[in-house]
Amino acid sequence: MRLAEASDDLQATALGGSAAYDFATDAGIDAILSSVADDKPGLLVLAAAMTNVDRCEREADRAMRANAEAVSRIAEACSESEVGLIFYSSDYVHDGSGPKSEEAAPAPLNVYGRSKAAAELAIREAGGEYLIVRINVPLARPEDGENFYSFVARNLLADKPVKIVTDQWGNPLDTGRIARWSLEAWQKGERGILHLGGGSYLTRFDAARMIATHLGKDPALVISISTEQLNQIARRPRRGGLLIARQSELFGTAPDLPTILRSL
């Protein structure tokens, strides 16, 4: 929305204004489908999802309705109305056996990953014009929503220690670049699947220590812990993250891609 406000050739509006839609209910989806059919925007950016991974595991039916079935219906509506679709997916569609390319076949480990993989398949089968943007560990300001950065920063700024895993890897990128590059990729005519990620491949523990340094806090407040010690309900990919060769071709060579420090 902020990008649109600063652009002369891009007009954007939040679908339904300030209304909130529950993607797990027929009423919520019907309201969105009506808006797509009536307004016929040039492009629909679908960023909404049920993203709490453990909650998805506990409430699998709800997660599949919100993250897969709803997306399938929206993708079909976009195809019928000739509305373009940008959809945000996740590296969790993969199994954590190393960062993957766009061409790698999904092999999710948990309900959240399965729901996003199902959504991707539904979008492809709908037959419309689309760009699936996979991201991992997005970094955003606390006022822009709950995310890894806001979780770590909130604790560190209160001088509270925070336990972060040393065995889950990714290449974080700030949401500002994610939003800008998504729109630029669409405007360049890119379609299909696109990975967006930072140039730094590191553990969440190392990323949290960088956040501490960035905030002027003692990195010792970041306590190392293993994934097993967290006793999380859903399995997590270990070697996650995304290969970003296509992104490099579109927006710059690999050494020039944002490191986590530049994102911060």
Secondary structure as the mmCIF struct_conf table of DSSP 4:
data_model
#
loop_
_struct_conf.conf_type_id
_struct_conf.id
_struct_conf.beg_label_comp_id
_struct_conf.beg_label_asym_id
_struct_conf.beg_label_seq_id
_struct_conf.end_label_comp_id
_struct_conf.end_label_asym_id
_struct_conf.end_label_seq_id
HELX_RH_AL_P HELX_RH_AL_P1 ARG A 2 GLU A 5
TURN_TY1_P TURN_TY1_P1 ALA A 6 ALA A 6
BEND BEND1 ASP A 8 ASP A 9
TURN_TY1_P TURN_TY1_P2 LEU A 15 SER A 18
TURN_TY1_P TURN_TY1_P3 PHE A 23 ALA A 24
BEND BEND2 THR A 25 THR A 25
HELX_RH_AL_P HELX_RH_AL_P2 ASP A 26 ASP A 39
BEND BEND3 GLY A 42 GLY A 42
STRN STRN1 LEU A 43 LEU A 46
HELX_RH_AL_P HELX_RH_AL_P3 VAL A 53 ARG A 58
TURN_TY1_P TURN_TY1_P4 GLU A 59 GLU A 59
HELX_RH_AL_P HELX_RH_AL_P4 ALA A 60 MET A 64
HELX_RH_PI_P HELX_RH_PI_P1 ARG A 65 GLU A 69
HELX_RH_AL_P HELX_RH_AL_P5 ALA A 70 GLU A 80
TURN_TY1_P TURN_TY1_P5 SER A 81 GLU A 82
STRN STRN2 GLY A 84 SER A 90
HELX_RH_3T_P HELX_RH_3T_P1 ASP A 91 VAL A 93
BEND BEND4 HIS A 94 HIS A 94
BEND BEND5 GLY A 96 GLY A 96
STRN STRN3 SER A 97 SER A 97
BEND BEND6 GLY A 98 GLY A 98
STRN STRN4 LYS A 100 LYS A 100
TURN_TY1_P TURN_TY1_P6 GLU A 102 GLU A 103
BEND BEND7 ALA A 104 ALA A 104
HELX_LH_PP_P HELX_LH_PP_P1 ALA A 105 PRO A 106
BEND BEND8 LEU A 109 ASN A 110
HELX_RH_AL_P HELX_RH_AL_P6 VAL A 111 ALA A 126
TURN_TY1_P TURN_TY1_P7 GLY A 127 GLY A 127
BEND BEND9 GLY A 128 GLY A 128
STRN STRN5 TYR A 130 ILE A 135
BEND BEND10 VAL A 137 VAL A 137
STRN STRN6 PRO A 138 LEU A 139
HELX_RH_3T_P HELX_RH_3T_P2 PRO A 142 ASP A 144
HELX_RH_AL_P HELX_RH_AL_P7 PHE A 148 LEU A 157
TURN_TY1_P TURN_TY1_P8 ALA A 158 ASP A 159
STRN STRN7 VAL A 162 VAL A 165
BEND BEND11 THR A 166 ASP A 167
STRN STRN8 TRP A 169 GLY A 170
STRN STRN9 LEU A 173 ASP A 174
HELX_RH_AL_P HELX_RH_AL_P8 THR A 175 GLN A 187
TURN_TY1_P TURN_TY1_P9 LYS A 188 GLY A 189
STRN STRN10 GLY A 192 HIS A 195
BEND BEND12 GLY A 199 GLY A 199
STRN STRN11 LEU A 202 THR A 203
HELX_RH_AL_P HELX_RH_AL_P9 ARG A 204 HIS A 214
TURN_TY1_P TURN_TY1_P10 LEU A 215 GLY A 216
HELX_RH_3T_P HELX_RH_3T_P3 PRO A 219 LEU A 221
STRN STRN12 VAL A 222 ILE A 225
HELX_RH_AL_P HELX_RH_AL_P10 THR A 227 LEU A 230
TURN_TY1_P TURN_TY1_P11 ASN A 231 ASN A 231
BEND BEND13 ILE A 233 ALA A 234
BEND BEND14 ARG A 238 ARG A 238
STRN STRN13 ARG A 239 ARG A 239
STRN STRN14 LEU A 242 LEU A 242
HELX_RH_AL_P HELX_RH_AL_P11 ALA A 245 PHE A 251
HELX_RH_3T_P HELX_RH_3T_P4 ALA A 254 ASP A 256
BEND BEND15 LEU A 257 LEU A 257
HELX_LH_PP_P HELX_LH_PP_P2 PRO A 258 THR A 259
HELX_RH_AL_P HELX_RH_AL_P12 ILE A 260 SER A 263
#
